[in-house]
Amino acid sequence: MPQLDTSTWLVTIIAMILMLFILIQLKFHKYSYPLSPAPKTFKSTSFPTPWETKWTKIYSPLLLPQQ
């Protein structure tokens, strides 16, 4: 039975790792990342409510004079 020749395994493994690294780098190179990430500012939209234009007063029982 012939012996298994393992002399080329090191070269094959190193070449495979190198090619995987190059392919991953090329894959990541396609994406465009923002240079300085900043939080988004959301514009709050306020809807007019009917009680904003009217005079209203809330009476709390604790603020009423004692009888």
PDB file of N, CA, C, O and CB in Angstrom:
ATOM      1  N   MET A   1       0.846  -1.171   0.000  1.00  0.00           N
ATOM      2  CA  MET A   1       0.000   0.000   0.000  1.00  0.00           C
ATOM      3  C   MET A   1       0.896   1.241   0.000  1.00  0.00           C
ATOM      4  O   MET A   1       1.821   1.328   0.808  1.00  0.00           O
ATOM      5  CB  MET A   1      -0.965  -0.006   1.223  1.00  0.00           C
ATOM      6  N   PRO A   2       0.637   2.200  -0.892  1.00  0.00           N
ATOM      7  CA  PRO A   2       1.528   3.365  -0.961  1.00  0.00           C
ATOM      8  C   PRO A   2       1.312   4.301   0.227  1.00  0.00           C
ATOM      9  O   PRO A   2       0.213   4.405   0.772  1.00  0.00           O
ATOM     10  CB  PRO A   2       1.306   4.128  -2.275  1.00  0.00           C
ATOM     11  N   GLN A   3       2.353   4.952   0.595  1.00  0.00           N
ATOM     12  CA  GLN A   3       2.287   5.925   1.686  1.00  0.00           C
ATOM     13  C   GLN A   3       1.603   7.197   1.193  1.00  0.00           C
ATOM     14  O   GLN A   3       1.708   7.565   0.023  1.00  0.00           O
ATOM     15  CB  GLN A   3       3.708   6.245   2.233  1.00  0.00           C
ATOM     16  N   LEU A   4       0.902   7.856   2.110  1.00  0.00           N
ATOM     17  CA  LEU A   4       0.219   9.104   1.777  1.00  0.00           C
ATOM     18  C   LEU A   4       1.238  10.231   1.780  1.00  0.00           C
ATOM     19  O   LEU A   4       1.944  10.444   2.765  1.00  0.00           O
ATOM     20  CB  LEU A   4      -0.939   9.400   2.776  1.00  0.00           C
ATOM     21  N   ASP A   5       1.305  10.947   0.672  1.00  0.00           N
ATOM     22  CA  ASP A   5       2.273  12.043   0.552  1.00  0.00           C
ATOM     23  C   ASP A   5       1.686  13.300   1.185  1.00  0.00           C
ATOM     24  O   ASP A   5       0.738  13.879   0.653  1.00  0.00           O
ATOM     25  CB  ASP A   5       2.648  12.301  -0.941  1.00  0.00           C
ATOM     26  N   THR A   6       2.239  13.721   2.309  1.00  0.00           N
ATOM     27  CA  THR A   6       1.736  14.894   3.039  1.00  0.00           C
ATOM     28  C   THR A   6       2.636  16.105   2.868  1.00  0.00           C
ATOM     29  O   THR A   6       2.480  17.093   3.584  1.00  0.00           O
ATOM     30  CB  THR A   6       1.594  14.572   4.516  1.00  0.00           C
ATOM     31  N   SER A   7       3.572  16.046   1.936  1.00  0.00           N
ATOM     32  CA  SER A   7       4.510  17.154   1.797  1.00  0.00           C
ATOM     33  C   SER A   7       3.836  18.398   1.215  1.00  0.00           C
ATOM     34  O   SER A   7       4.325  19.505   1.441  1.00  0.00           O
ATOM     35  CB  SER A   7       5.682  16.739   0.917  1.00  0.00           C
ATOM     36  N   THR A   8       2.753  18.260   0.488  1.00  0.00           N
ATOM     37  CA  THR A   8       2.104  19.426  -0.124  1.00  0.00           C
ATOM     38  C   THR A   8       0.949  19.963   0.713  1.00  0.00           C
ATOM     39  O   THR A   8       0.330  20.957   0.333  1.00  0.00           O
ATOM     40  CB  THR A   8       1.600  19.070  -1.506  1.00  0.00           C
ATOM     41  N   TRP A   9       0.648  19.336   1.832  1.00  0.00           N
ATOM     42  CA  TRP A   9      -0.470  19.791   2.654  1.00  0.00           C
ATOM     43  C   TRP A   9      -0.257  21.207   3.198  1.00  0.00           C
ATOM     44  O   TRP A   9      -1.181  22.021   3.205  1.00  0.00           O
ATOM     45  CB  TRP A   9      -0.686  18.827   3.807  1.00  0.00           C
ATOM     46  N   LEU A  10       0.937  21.487   3.641  1.00  0.00           N
ATOM     47  CA  LEU A  10       1.226  22.804   4.214  1.00  0.00           C
ATOM     48  C   LEU A  10       1.014  23.896   3.170  1.00  0.00           C
ATOM     49  O   LEU A  10       0.396  24.922   3.457  1.00  0.00           O
ATOM     50  CB  LEU A  10       2.671  22.856   4.757  1.00  0.00           C
ATOM     51  N   VAL A  11       1.516  23.682   1.983  1.00  0.00           N
ATOM     52  CA  VAL A  11       1.355  24.670   0.910  1.00  0.00           C
ATOM     53  C   VAL A  11      -0.123  24.814   0.550  1.00  0.00           C
ATOM     54  O   VAL A  11      -0.589  25.928   0.313  1.00  0.00           O
ATOM     55  CB  VAL A  11       2.179  24.262  -0.342  1.00  0.00           C
ATOM     56  N   THR A  12      -0.863  23.717   0.504  1.00  0.00           N
ATOM     57  CA  THR A  12      -2.285  23.759   0.162  1.00  0.00           C
ATOM     58  C   THR A  12      -3.079  24.510   1.227  1.00  0.00           C
ATOM     59  O   THR A  12      -3.941  25.324   0.895  1.00  0.00           O
ATOM     60  CB  THR A  12      -2.838  22.337  -0.006  1.00  0.00           C
ATOM     61  N   ILE A  13      -2.803  24.249   2.483  1.00  0.00           N
ATOM     62  CA  ILE A  13      -3.526  24.905   3.580  1.00  0.00           C
ATOM     63  C   ILE A  13      -3.223  26.401   3.608  1.00  0.00           C
ATOM     64  O   ILE A  13      -4.125  27.221   3.781  1.00  0.00           O
ATOM     65  CB  ILE A  13      -3.156  24.264   4.935  1.00  0.00           C
ATOM     66  N   ILE A  14      -1.945  26.750   3.437  1.00  0.00           N
ATOM     67  CA  ILE A  14      -1.580  28.174   3.441  1.00  0.00           C
ATOM     68  C   ILE A  14      -2.226  28.891   2.252  1.00  0.00           C
ATOM     69  O   ILE A  14      -2.721  30.009   2.397  1.00  0.00           O
ATOM     70  CB  ILE A  14      -0.035  28.342   3.397  1.00  0.00           C
ATOM     71  N   ALA A  15      -2.222  28.253   1.078  1.00  0.00           N
ATOM     72  CA  ALA A  15      -2.840  28.868  -0.101  1.00  0.00           C
ATOM     73  C   ALA A  15      -4.352  29.016   0.100  1.00  0.00           C
ATOM     74  O   ALA A  15      -4.934  30.016  -0.321  1.00  0.00           O
ATOM     75  CB  ALA A  15      -2.546  28.026  -1.367  1.00  0.00           C
ATOM     76  N   MET A  16      -4.981  28.047   0.726  1.00  0.00           N
ATOM     77  CA  MET A  16      -6.420  28.120   0.971  1.00  0.00           C
ATOM     78  C   MET A  16      -6.754  29.258   1.942  1.00  0.00           C
ATOM     79  O   MET A  16      -7.700  30.013   1.715  1.00  0.00           O
ATOM     80  CB  MET A  16      -6.935  26.780   1.524  1.00  0.00           C
ATOM     81  N   ILE A  17      -5.984  29.376   3.012  1.00  0.00           N
ATOM     82  CA  ILE A  17      -6.218  30.447   3.987  1.00  0.00           C
ATOM     83  C   ILE A  17      -5.991  31.811   3.345  1.00  0.00           C
ATOM     84  O   ILE A  17      -6.750  32.749   3.591  1.00  0.00           O
ATOM     85  CB  ILE A  17      -5.299  30.277   5.215  1.00  0.00           C
ATOM     86  N   LEU A  18      -4.957  31.923   2.529  1.00  0.00           N
ATOM     87  CA  LEU A  18      -4.672  33.186   1.846  1.00  0.00           C
ATOM     88  C   LEU A  18      -5.796  33.557   0.886  1.00  0.00           C
ATOM     89  O   LEU A  18      -6.200  34.718   0.835  1.00  0.00           O
ATOM     90  CB  LEU A  18      -3.345  33.096   1.089  1.00  0.00           C
ATOM     91  N   MET A  19      -6.298  32.607   0.137  1.00  0.00           N
ATOM     92  CA  MET A  19      -7.386  32.876  -0.803  1.00  0.00           C
ATOM     93  C   MET A  19      -8.684  33.238  -0.069  1.00  0.00           C
ATOM     94  O   MET A  19      -9.423  34.117  -0.511  1.00  0.00           O
ATOM     95  CB  MET A  19      -7.616  31.657  -1.708  1.00  0.00           C
ATOM     96  N   LEU A  20      -8.957  32.563   1.044  1.00  0.00           N
ATOM     97  CA  LEU A  20     -10.141  32.917   1.832  1.00  0.00           C
ATOM     98  C   LEU A  20     -10.030  34.341   2.377  1.00  0.00           C
ATOM     99  O   LEU A  20     -11.009  35.088   2.374  1.00  0.00           O
ATOM    100  CB  LEU A  20     -10.331  31.921   2.991  1.00  0.00           C
ATOM    101  N   PHE A  21      -8.853  34.709   2.837  1.00  0.00           N
ATOM    102  CA  PHE A  21      -8.644  36.062   3.348  1.00  0.00           C
ATOM    103  C   PHE A  21      -8.855  37.086   2.235  1.00  0.00           C
ATOM    104  O   PHE A  21      -9.499  38.113   2.450  1.00  0.00           O
ATOM    105  CB  PHE A  21      -7.229  36.203   3.949  1.00  0.00           C
ATOM    106  N   ILE A  22      -8.317  36.811   1.055  1.00  0.00           N
ATOM    107  CA  ILE A  22      -8.469  37.747  -0.070  1.00  0.00           C
ATOM    108  C   ILE A  22      -9.935  37.847  -0.484  1.00  0.00           C
ATOM    109  O   ILE A  22     -10.425  38.946  -0.741  1.00  0.00           O
ATOM    110  CB  ILE A  22      -7.601  37.301  -1.275  1.00  0.00           C
ATOM    111  N   LEU A  23     -10.631  36.736  -0.553  1.00  0.00           N
ATOM    112  CA  LEU A  23     -12.043  36.771  -0.943  1.00  0.00           C
ATOM    113  C   LEU A  23     -12.894  37.523   0.072  1.00  0.00           C
ATOM    114  O   LEU A  23     -13.792  38.274  -0.309  1.00  0.00           O
ATOM    115  CB  LEU A  23     -12.575  35.357  -1.112  1.00  0.00           C
ATOM    116  N   ILE A  24     -12.624  37.330   1.346  1.00  0.00           N
ATOM    117  CA  ILE A  24     -13.380  38.045   2.380  1.00  0.00           C
ATOM    118  C   ILE A  24     -13.098  39.541   2.316  1.00  0.00           C
ATOM    119  O   ILE A  24     -14.007  40.355   2.476  1.00  0.00           O
ATOM    120  CB  ILE A  24     -13.033  37.500   3.778  1.00  0.00           C
ATOM    121  N   GLN A  25     -11.827  39.904   2.080  1.00  0.00           N
ATOM    122  CA  GLN A  25     -11.495  41.319   1.962  1.00  0.00           C
ATOM    123  C   GLN A  25     -12.189  41.951   0.761  1.00  0.00           C
ATOM    124  O   GLN A  25     -12.672  43.080   0.847  1.00  0.00           O
ATOM    125  CB  GLN A  25      -9.984  41.500   1.848  1.00  0.00           C
ATOM    126  N   LEU A  26     -12.243  41.237  -0.349  1.00  0.00           N
ATOM    127  CA  LEU A  26     -12.939  41.766  -1.522  1.00  0.00           C
ATOM    128  C   LEU A  26     -14.435  41.889  -1.277  1.00  0.00           C
ATOM    129  O   LEU A  26     -15.076  42.823  -1.758  1.00  0.00           O
ATOM    130  CB  LEU A  26     -12.686  40.878  -2.732  1.00  0.00           C
ATOM    131  N   LYS A  27     -14.987  40.943  -0.527  1.00  0.00           N
ATOM    132  CA  LYS A  27     -16.412  40.991  -0.216  1.00  0.00           C
ATOM    133  C   LYS A  27     -16.729  42.213   0.663  1.00  0.00           C
ATOM    134  O   LYS A  27     -17.719  42.907   0.434  1.00  0.00           O
ATOM    135  CB  LYS A  27     -16.853  39.685   0.492  1.00  0.00           C
ATOM    136  N   PHE A  28     -15.884  42.466   1.666  1.00  0.00           N
ATOM    137  CA  PHE A  28     -16.109  43.615   2.551  1.00  0.00           C
ATOM    138  C   PHE A  28     -15.804  44.938   1.859  1.00  0.00           C
ATOM    139  O   PHE A  28     -16.342  45.976   2.243  1.00  0.00           O
ATOM    140  CB  PHE A  28     -15.256  43.485   3.807  1.00  0.00           C
ATOM    141  N   HIS A  29     -14.954  44.908   0.853  1.00  0.00           N
ATOM    142  CA  HIS A  29     -14.573  46.132   0.158  1.00  0.00           C
ATOM    143  C   HIS A  29     -15.739  46.695  -0.652  1.00  0.00           C
ATOM    144  O   HIS A  29     -15.747  47.887  -0.959  1.00  0.00           O
ATOM    145  CB  HIS A  29     -13.376  45.870  -0.756  1.00  0.00           C
ATOM    146  N   LYS A  30     -16.716  45.875  -1.002  1.00  0.00           N
ATOM    147  CA  LYS A  30     -17.864  46.322  -1.788  1.00  0.00           C
ATOM    148  C   LYS A  30     -18.782  47.227  -0.982  1.00  0.00           C
ATOM    149  O   LYS A  30     -19.422  48.112  -1.550  1.00  0.00           O
ATOM    150  CB  LYS A  30     -18.644  45.128  -2.305  1.00  0.00           C
ATOM    151  N   TYR A  31     -18.860  47.025   0.336  1.00  0.00           N
ATOM    152  CA  TYR A  31     -19.773  47.789   1.165  1.00  0.00           C
ATOM    153  C   TYR A  31     -19.227  49.185   1.423  1.00  0.00           C
ATOM    154  O   TYR A  31     -18.020  49.374   1.567  1.00  0.00           O
ATOM    155  CB  TYR A  31     -20.028  47.068   2.482  1.00  0.00           C
ATOM    156  N   SER A  32     -20.122  50.153   1.480  1.00  0.00           N
ATOM    157  CA  SER A  32     -19.706  51.513   1.819  1.00  0.00           C
ATOM    158  C   SER A  32     -20.218  51.834   3.220  1.00  0.00           C
ATOM    159  O   SER A  32     -21.419  51.792   3.485  1.00  0.00           O
ATOM    160  CB  SER A  32     -20.241  52.552   0.771  1.00  0.00           C
ATOM    161  N   TYR A  33     -19.309  52.145   4.083  1.00  0.00           N
ATOM    162  CA  TYR A  33     -19.632  52.474   5.466  1.00  0.00           C
ATOM    163  C   TYR A  33     -19.572  53.981   5.649  1.00  0.00           C
ATOM    164  O   TYR A  33     -18.757  54.640   5.004  1.00  0.00           O
ATOM    165  CB  TYR A  33     -18.668  51.764   6.448  1.00  0.00           C
ATOM    166  N   PRO A  34     -20.416  54.547   6.513  1.00  0.00           N
ATOM    167  CA  PRO A  34     -20.345  55.994   6.752  1.00  0.00           C
ATOM    168  C   PRO A  34     -19.037  56.357   7.455  1.00  0.00           C
ATOM    169  O   PRO A  34     -18.542  55.611   8.300  1.00  0.00           O
ATOM    170  CB  PRO A  34     -21.554  56.467   7.596  1.00  0.00           C
ATOM    171  N   LEU A  35     -18.492  57.509   7.091  1.00  0.00           N
ATOM    172  CA  LEU A  35     -17.210  57.910   7.657  1.00  0.00           C
ATOM    173  C   LEU A  35     -17.337  58.288   9.131  1.00  0.00           C
ATOM    174  O   LEU A  35     -16.545  57.841   9.961  1.00  0.00           O
ATOM    175  CB  LEU A  35     -16.633  59.077   6.871  1.00  0.00           C
ATOM    176  N   SER A  36     -18.325  59.104   9.450  1.00  0.00           N
ATOM    177  CA  SER A  36     -18.523  59.477  10.845  1.00  0.00           C
ATOM    178  C   SER A  36     -19.983  59.206  11.203  1.00  0.00           C
ATOM    179  O   SER A  36     -20.856  60.001  10.855  1.00  0.00           O
ATOM    180  CB  SER A  36     -18.145  60.981  11.094  1.00  0.00           C
ATOM    181  N   PRO A  37     -20.259  58.119  11.877  1.00  0.00           N
ATOM    182  CA  PRO A  37     -21.649  57.832  12.235  1.00  0.00           C
ATOM    183  C   PRO A  37     -22.181  58.850  13.242  1.00  0.00           C
ATOM    184  O   PRO A  37     -21.544  59.142  14.255  1.00  0.00           O
ATOM    185  CB  PRO A  37     -21.770  56.413  12.809  1.00  0.00           C
ATOM    186  N   ALA A  38     -23.338  59.370  12.943  1.00  0.00           N
ATOM    187  CA  ALA A  38     -23.967  60.358  13.815  1.00  0.00           C
ATOM    188  C   ALA A  38     -25.413  59.933  14.065  1.00  0.00           C
ATOM    189  O   ALA A  38     -26.037  59.322  13.197  1.00  0.00           O
ATOM    190  CB  ALA A  38     -23.901  61.792  13.186  1.00  0.00           C
ATOM    191  N   PRO A  39     -25.940  60.245  15.221  1.00  0.00           N
ATOM    192  CA  PRO A  39     -27.338  59.877  15.486  1.00  0.00           C
ATOM    193  C   PRO A  39     -28.281  60.658  14.578  1.00  0.00           C
ATOM    194  O   PRO A  39     -28.058  61.832  14.280  1.00  0.00           O
ATOM    195  CB  PRO A  39     -27.697  60.129  16.966  1.00  0.00           C
ATOM    196  N   LYS A  40     -29.315  59.991  14.159  1.00  0.00           N
ATOM    197  CA  LYS A  40     -30.294  60.646  13.298  1.00  0.00           C
ATOM    198  C   LYS A  40     -31.158  61.584  14.127  1.00  0.00           C
ATOM    199  O   LYS A  40     -31.506  61.289  15.270  1.00  0.00           O
ATOM    200  CB  LYS A  40     -31.171  59.605  12.566  1.00  0.00           C
ATOM    201  N   THR A  41     -31.491  62.709  13.533  1.00  0.00           N
ATOM    202  CA  THR A  41     -32.380  63.647  14.206  1.00  0.00           C
ATOM    203  C   THR A  41     -33.776  63.475  13.612  1.00  0.00           C
ATOM    204  O   THR A  41     -33.983  63.614  12.407  1.00  0.00           O
ATOM    205  CB  THR A  41     -31.873  65.129  14.058  1.00  0.00           C
ATOM    206  N   PHE A  42     -34.701  63.176  14.471  1.00  0.00           N
ATOM    207  CA  PHE A  42     -36.065  62.970  14.044  1.00  0.00           C
ATOM    208  C   PHE A  42     -36.855  64.254  14.262  1.00  0.00           C
ATOM    209  O   PHE A  42     -36.828  64.839  15.344  1.00  0.00           O
ATOM    210  CB  PHE A  42     -36.706  61.789  14.798  1.00  0.00           C
ATOM    211  N   LYS A  43     -37.553  64.678  13.227  1.00  0.00           N
ATOM    212  CA  LYS A  43     -38.378  65.872  13.355  1.00  0.00           C
ATOM    213  C   LYS A  43     -39.729  65.449  13.949  1.00  0.00           C
ATOM    214  O   LYS A  43     -40.446  64.622  13.385  1.00  0.00           O
ATOM    215  CB  LYS A  43     -38.561  66.595  11.963  1.00  0.00           C
ATOM    216  N   SER A  44     -40.041  66.030  15.078  1.00  0.00           N
ATOM    217  CA  SER A  44     -41.310  65.688  15.716  1.00  0.00           C
ATOM    218  C   SER A  44     -42.421  66.532  15.089  1.00  0.00           C
ATOM    219  O   SER A  44     -42.340  67.759  15.024  1.00  0.00           O
ATOM    220  CB  SER A  44     -41.241  65.913  17.262  1.00  0.00           C
ATOM    221  N   THR A  45     -43.424  65.854  14.648  1.00  0.00           N
ATOM    222  CA  THR A  45     -44.559  66.558  14.058  1.00  0.00           C
ATOM    223  C   THR A  45     -45.651  66.666  15.116  1.00  0.00           C
ATOM    224  O   THR A  45     -46.094  65.664  15.677  1.00  0.00           O
ATOM    225  CB  THR A  45     -45.084  65.824  12.775  1.00  0.00           C
ATOM    226  N   SER A  46     -46.069  67.880  15.372  1.00  0.00           N
ATOM    227  CA  SER A  46     -47.122  68.083  16.368  1.00  0.00           C
ATOM    228  C   SER A  46     -48.434  68.347  15.642  1.00  0.00           C
ATOM    229  O   SER A  46     -48.513  69.190  14.749  1.00  0.00           O
ATOM    230  CB  SER A  46     -46.770  69.261  17.332  1.00  0.00           C
ATOM    231  N   PHE A  47     -49.436  67.624  16.039  1.00  0.00           N
ATOM    232  CA  PHE A  47     -50.745  67.766  15.454  1.00  0.00           C
ATOM    233  C   PHE A  47     -51.576  68.690  16.343  1.00  0.00           C
ATOM    234  O   PHE A  47     -51.552  68.555  17.567  1.00  0.00           O
ATOM    235  CB  PHE A  47     -51.427  66.385  15.278  1.00  0.00           C
ATOM    236  N   PRO A  48     -52.305  69.617  15.745  1.00  0.00           N
ATOM    237  CA  PRO A  48     -53.111  70.532  16.568  1.00  0.00           C
ATOM    238  C   PRO A  48     -54.234  69.773  17.272  1.00  0.00           C
ATOM    239  O   PRO A  48     -54.975  69.007  16.656  1.00  0.00           O
ATOM    240  CB  PRO A  48     -53.700  71.670  15.699  1.00  0.00           C
ATOM    241  N   THR A  49     -54.336  70.003  18.546  1.00  0.00           N
ATOM    242  CA  THR A  49     -55.392  69.371  19.328  1.00  0.00           C
ATOM    243  C   THR A  49     -56.432  70.425  19.677  1.00  0.00           C
ATOM    244  O   THR A  49     -56.094  71.601  19.814  1.00  0.00           O
ATOM    245  CB  THR A  49     -54.820  68.702  20.616  1.00  0.00           C
ATOM    246  N   PRO A  50     -57.668  70.033  19.821  1.00  0.00           N
ATOM    247  CA  PRO A  50     -58.728  71.031  20.056  1.00  0.00           C
ATOM    248  C   PRO A  50     -58.584  71.780  21.373  1.00  0.00           C
ATOM    249  O   PRO A  50     -59.089  72.897  21.493  1.00  0.00           O
ATOM    250  CB  PRO A  50     -60.070  70.358  20.024  1.00  0.00           C
ATOM    251  N   TRP A  51     -57.915  71.207  22.361  1.00  0.00           N
ATOM    252  CA  TRP A  51     -57.829  71.888  23.651  1.00  0.00           C
ATOM    253  C   TRP A  51     -56.650  72.845  23.741  1.00  0.00           C
ATOM    254  O   TRP A  51     -56.494  73.526  24.755  1.00  0.00           O
ATOM    255  CB  TRP A  51     -57.734  70.876  24.755  1.00  0.00           C
ATOM    256  N   GLU A  52     -55.824  72.916  22.718  1.00  0.00           N
ATOM    257  CA  GLU A  52     -54.706  73.857  22.764  1.00  0.00           C
ATOM    258  C   GLU A  52     -55.182  75.302  22.601  1.00  0.00           C
ATOM    259  O   GLU A  52     -54.586  76.223  23.159  1.00  0.00           O
ATOM    260  CB  GLU A  52     -53.685  73.516  21.675  1.00  0.00           C
ATOM    261  N   THR A  53     -56.247  75.492  21.842  1.00  0.00           N
ATOM    262  CA  THR A  53     -56.714  76.856  21.598  1.00  0.00           C
ATOM    263  C   THR A  53     -57.725  77.322  22.639  1.00  0.00           C
ATOM    264  O   THR A  53     -58.072  78.503  22.668  1.00  0.00           O
ATOM    265  CB  THR A  53     -57.327  76.951  20.221  1.00  0.00           C
ATOM    266  N   LYS A  54     -58.189  76.448  23.469  1.00  0.00           N
ATOM    267  CA  LYS A  54     -59.193  76.802  24.463  1.00  0.00           C
ATOM    268  C   LYS A  54     -58.543  76.994  25.831  1.00  0.00           C
ATOM    269  O   LYS A  54     -57.484  76.441  26.126  1.00  0.00           O
ATOM    270  CB  LYS A  54     -60.286  75.723  24.535  1.00  0.00           C
ATOM    271  N   TRP A  55     -59.213  77.794  26.650  1.00  0.00           N
ATOM    272  CA  TRP A  55     -58.755  77.970  28.019  1.00  0.00           C
ATOM    273  C   TRP A  55     -59.336  76.850  28.863  1.00  0.00           C
ATOM    274  O   TRP A  55     -60.551  76.668  28.937  1.00  0.00           O
ATOM    275  CB  TRP A  55     -59.161  79.363  28.579  1.00  0.00           C
ATOM    276  N   THR A  56     -58.461  76.122  29.482  1.00  0.00           N
ATOM    277  CA  THR A  56     -58.927  75.026  30.344  1.00  0.00           C
ATOM    278  C   THR A  56     -58.217  75.133  31.681  1.00  0.00           C
ATOM    279  O   THR A  56     -57.082  75.600  31.773  1.00  0.00           O
ATOM    280  CB  THR A  56     -58.668  73.626  29.688  1.00  0.00           C
ATOM    281  N   LYS A  57     -58.905  74.696  32.692  1.00  0.00           N
ATOM    282  CA  LYS A  57     -58.307  74.687  34.019  1.00  0.00           C
ATOM    283  C   LYS A  57     -58.697  73.382  34.687  1.00  0.00           C
ATOM    284  O   LYS A  57     -59.858  72.973  34.663  1.00  0.00           O
ATOM    285  CB  LYS A  57     -58.761  75.922  34.868  1.00  0.00           C
ATOM    286  N   ILE A  58     -57.715  72.743  35.278  1.00  0.00           N
ATOM    287  CA  ILE A  58     -57.965  71.480  35.964  1.00  0.00           C
ATOM    288  C   ILE A  58     -58.008  71.769  37.456  1.00  0.00           C
ATOM    289  O   ILE A  58     -57.057  72.313  38.017  1.00  0.00           O
ATOM    290  CB  ILE A  58     -56.870  70.406  35.620  1.00  0.00           C
ATOM    291  N   TYR A  59     -59.103  71.407  38.090  1.00  0.00           N
ATOM    292  CA  TYR A  59     -59.256  71.601  39.514  1.00  0.00           C
ATOM    293  C   TYR A  59     -58.883  70.323  40.241  1.00  0.00           C
ATOM    294  O   TYR A  59     -59.431  69.253  39.975  1.00  0.00           O
ATOM    295  CB  TYR A  59     -60.687  72.029  39.858  1.00  0.00           C
ATOM    296  N   SER A  60     -57.954  70.451  41.152  1.00  0.00           N
ATOM    297  CA  SER A  60     -57.594  69.315  41.972  1.00  0.00           C
ATOM    298  C   SER A  60     -58.325  69.433  43.294  1.00  0.00           C
ATOM    299  O   SER A  60     -58.388  70.522  43.864  1.00  0.00           O
ATOM    300  CB  SER A  60     -56.062  69.233  42.183  1.00  0.00           C
ATOM    301  N   PRO A  61     -58.882  68.336  43.798  1.00  0.00           N
ATOM    302  CA  PRO A  61     -59.618  68.418  45.075  1.00  0.00           C
ATOM    303  C   PRO A  61     -58.733  68.905  46.219  1.00  0.00           C
ATOM    304  O   PRO A  61     -59.240  69.506  47.166  1.00  0.00           O
ATOM    305  CB  PRO A  61     -60.207  67.051  45.433  1.00  0.00           C
ATOM    306  N   LEU A  62     -57.451  68.666  46.157  1.00  0.00           N
ATOM    307  CA  LEU A  62     -56.585  69.089  47.257  1.00  0.00           C
ATOM    308  C   LEU A  62     -56.332  70.582  47.231  1.00  0.00           C
ATOM    309  O   LEU A  62     -55.974  71.158  48.259  1.00  0.00           O
ATOM    310  CB  LEU A  62     -55.267  68.346  47.205  1.00  0.00           C
ATOM    311  N   LEU A  63     -56.507  71.230  46.081  1.00  0.00           N
ATOM    312  CA  LEU A  63     -56.257  72.652  45.990  1.00  0.00           C
ATOM    313  C   LEU A  63     -57.483  73.490  46.325  1.00  0.00           C
ATOM    314  O   LEU A  63     -57.377  74.706  46.483  1.00  0.00           O
ATOM    315  CB  LEU A  63     -55.774  72.991  44.620  1.00  0.00           C
ATOM    316  N   LEU A  64     -58.636  72.858  46.435  1.00  0.00           N
ATOM    317  CA  LEU A  64     -59.843  73.597  46.777  1.00  0.00           C
ATOM    318  C   LEU A  64     -59.802  74.019  48.247  1.00  0.00           C
ATOM    319  O   LEU A  64     -59.204  73.325  49.068  1.00  0.00           O
ATOM    320  CB  LEU A  64     -61.099  72.747  46.491  1.00  0.00           C
ATOM    321  N   PRO A  65     -60.428  75.142  48.586  1.00  0.00           N
ATOM    322  CA  PRO A  65     -60.417  75.560  49.999  1.00  0.00           C
ATOM    323  C   PRO A  65     -61.197  74.584  50.872  1.00  0.00           C
ATOM    324  O   PRO A  65     -62.181  73.978  50.449  1.00  0.00           O
ATOM    325  CB  PRO A  65     -61.005  76.971  50.146  1.00  0.00           C
ATOM    326  N   GLN A  66     -60.723  74.459  52.093  1.00  0.00           N
ATOM    327  CA  GLN A  66     -61.365  73.552  53.039  1.00  0.00           C
ATOM    328  C   GLN A  66     -62.713  74.129  53.469  1.00  0.00           C
ATOM    329  O   GLN A  66     -62.839  75.345  53.611  1.00  0.00           O
ATOM    330  CB  GLN A  66     -60.456  73.308  54.273  1.00  0.00           C
ATOM    331  N   GLN A  67     -63.709  73.293  53.676  1.00  0.00           N
ATOM    332  CA  GLN A  67     -65.030  73.769  54.095  1.00  0.00           C
ATOM    333  C   GLN A  67     -65.292  73.384  55.529  1.00  0.00           C
ATOM    334  O   GLN A  67     -66.354  73.694  56.068  1.00  0.00           O
ATOM    335  CB  GLN A  67     -66.130  73.207  53.188  1.00  0.00           C
TER     336      GLN A  67
END
